[in-house]
């Protein structure tokens, strides 16, 4: 799969048409194309970005929610949009490798948000020595 991290300007109708044309022309599997959109951008972004998520998903492309930090806003997005991947932000996973209390918080959030198909941790910190 190829992951593309998109900006707000890349999510207009012209981009969707280009993607549709390229997928048809090449015969590529749309499921191998994963679009990453930031959590904050998806909540506060224009309606065009939310439309992009729906249309790209309907084409068969994967959608990744990038920068997942907490359960509140992320839960809203996971319920409202067809999200396939969730990329956990560094703030969310910091301390998981050595703090059992953080495991309880993270485990509860992940269990409650088990709607997504895949979870990806970014920049896993190393415990202090």
C-alpha positions, 0 to 999 in steps of 0.5 A: 500500500501507498500512504499519502498525507494530504493537506486541505488544499489537496482534497478538492473535487479536482483531486478526486477526479484525478484519482478516479481517472488514474485508478481506472487508467492503471487498473491499480487496486484502490485498496492499496491507496491510503489517504492520511488526513489529520484529526484536527484538519478533519474536524475543523476543515471545510466540508470539501475535506469531509466529502473527500473522505466519503468519496475516496472511501466509496472508490475503495481507497483506505482512509487513515486518521493521522495524529489521534491524541485523545478519545473525544474528538477521535471517537466522533470522527471514527463514528462519523467517517469511514476510517480504516487506519488510526495513527496514534500521536506521540502524546497518546503513546508516551509512557506506554512502554514503562507506565502501567497506568498509561496502559489502562487509559490507552487500553480503554480508549482503544477498546472503546474505539475499536471501530477502525481496522488498523492502529499505527503508533508513531514515534514510539518513545524510549523509556528514560534511563 
